Amino acid sequence: MYNNAGKRKKVKLSEMIQYPNGKKDVWQPKLHSASQRGMNLEKDLNTTNAYYLGQDIAVIHKKPTPVQIVHVDYPRREAAKITEAYFKVPSTTDYNGIYKGRYIDFEAKECQAKTSFPLKMLFAHQITHLKSVVRHGGIAFLVVRFTSMEVTFLADAEKVALFNENGGRASIPYSWFLEHAYPIDGSYAKPVDYLKVVDKIYLQ
Amino acid sequence: MYNNAGKRKKVKLSEMIQYPNGKKDVWQPKLHSASQRGMNLEKDLNTTNAYYLGQDIAVIHKKPTPVQIVHVDYPRREAAKITEAYFKVPSTTDYNGIYKGRYIDFEAKECQAKTSFPLKMLFAHQITHLKSVVRHGGIAFLVVRFTSMEVTFLADAEKVALFNENGGRASIPYSWFLEHAYPIDGSYAKPVDYLKVVDKIYLQ
């Protein structure tokens, strides 16, 4: 954010941690954390989920990428080779599992844009899915990383759905995340420690 | 079971519905249900889950088949074609989701053998996974269909794990399912109505 200030619109630190209503208890993200810089979000989430699993904190996995398999060669029975397949639209979200007895479900997106998160990065049925999860008593959210800011947010699914339904806007401004979402802290062992945020906003 | 009796060892109906301890309140499976005969378990579960989703009863999906993608052709940007990929060992189970606020996780297997379910059909880490789910407060089980019997059972994951740990046996006999598991009834709209069993054995 600062070391690259000349390359993009500068965002003041004060803009990031001041909240208009003064009610939110939000900790400051590690903007220059070595663990986050240059690694992608999926890798960081996999590392984090492996940590949660290894420490028996939670059982949360990324779902496999959905693929439509058209042709498979069987040179040997034990070595089937898929020779024609296509990527399919995922019917749900990427991550789900269980934490402290609660069903957890979220979608993760890396956003290159600096000033807003384009809603076209989500499918309408993914938002529908997340709303269903909430209706059935689960915890549903988005994890959005603004790569240029080196900040990762947890945004509650219902708030995102509300923005999507009321706004008529094509993207969610960065300022909305500062006001309505929660920065996710991390460390080497758990680069995106989103369950700390889940504890704070859903389980207290 | 009866119309094909000559082709295999005959199992008496009385053997299927009598329970030694007399405690279980188990309903009789529809042995000749047209909806089950000739359809495979995955298709039946997908139909059932679509019904649950459509009626807003539960949000439970099959996970995509995990595939290791090695090579992708991009003739056009919007039409990526996977030309080399391999099936991967699934890290968890096939199905999970949420029902009445509870995390649900299960593996489904169709069993061709008539007298037992071979444990080699499950990976050790899948049993470990199901035990973790239970430890974190979720509901975990197997759905096993004996195709020759036209009967589908729900078997609690902890009971299966216990059998696996104590038995030193390579397969679970059919008689074990009659005593320790629960037949799953169905209808055209929900061919494998496993949530009825979940209600009965986990949520009462």
Boltz contact constraints between the chains, C-beta under 6 A:
constraints:
  - contact:
      token1: [A, 59]
      token2: [B, 132]
      max_distance: 6.0
  - contact:
      token1: [A, 59]
      token2: [B, 133]
      max_distance: 6.0
  - contact:
      token1: [A, 59]
      token2: [B, 136]
      max_distance: 6.0
  - contact:
      token1: [A, 61]
      token2: [B, 92]
      max_distance: 6.0
  - contact:
      token1: [A, 63]
      token2: [B, 63]
      max_distance: 6.0
  - contact:
      token1: [A, 64]
      token2: [B, 64]
      max_distance: 6.0
  - contact:
      token1: [A, 64]
      token2: [B, 66]
      max_distance: 6.0
  - contact:
      token1: [A, 66]
      token2: [B, 64]
      max_distance: 6.0
  - contact:
      token1: [A, 67]
      token2: [B, 67]
      max_distance: 6.0
  - contact:
      token1: [A, 80]
      token2: [B, 87]
      max_distance: 6.0
  - contact:
      token1: [A, 82]
      token2: [B, 85]
      max_distance: 6.0
  - contact:
      token1: [A, 85]
      token2: [B, 82]
      max_distance: 6.0
  - contact:
      token1: [A, 85]
      token2: [B, 85]
      max_distance: 6.0
  - contact:
      token1: [A, 87]
      token2: [B, 80]
      max_distance: 6.0
  - contact:
      token1: [A, 92]
      token2: [B, 61]
      max_distance: 6.0
  - contact:
      token1: [A, 98]
      token2: [B, 103]
      max_distance: 6.0
  - contact:
      token1: [A, 98]
      token2: [B, 136]
      max_distance: 6.0
  - contact:
      token1: [A, 98]
      token2: [B, 138]
      max_distance: 6.0
  - contact:
      token1: [A, 101]
      token2: [B, 137]
      max_distance: 6.0
  - contact:
      token1: [A, 103]
      token2: [B, 98]
      max_distance: 6.0
  - contact:
      token1: [A, 103]
      token2: [B, 103]
      max_distance: 6.0
  - contact:
      token1: [A, 132]
      token2: [B, 59]
      max_distance: 6.0
  - contact:
      token1: [A, 133]
      token2: [B, 59]
      max_distance: 6.0
  - contact:
      token1: [A, 136]
      token2: [B, 59]
      max_distance: 6.0
  - contact:
      token1: [A, 136]
      token2: [B, 98]
      max_distance: 6.0
  - contact:
      token1: [A, 137]
      token2: [B, 101]
      max_distance: 6.0
  - contact:
      token1: [A, 138]
      token2: [B, 98]
      max_distance: 6.0
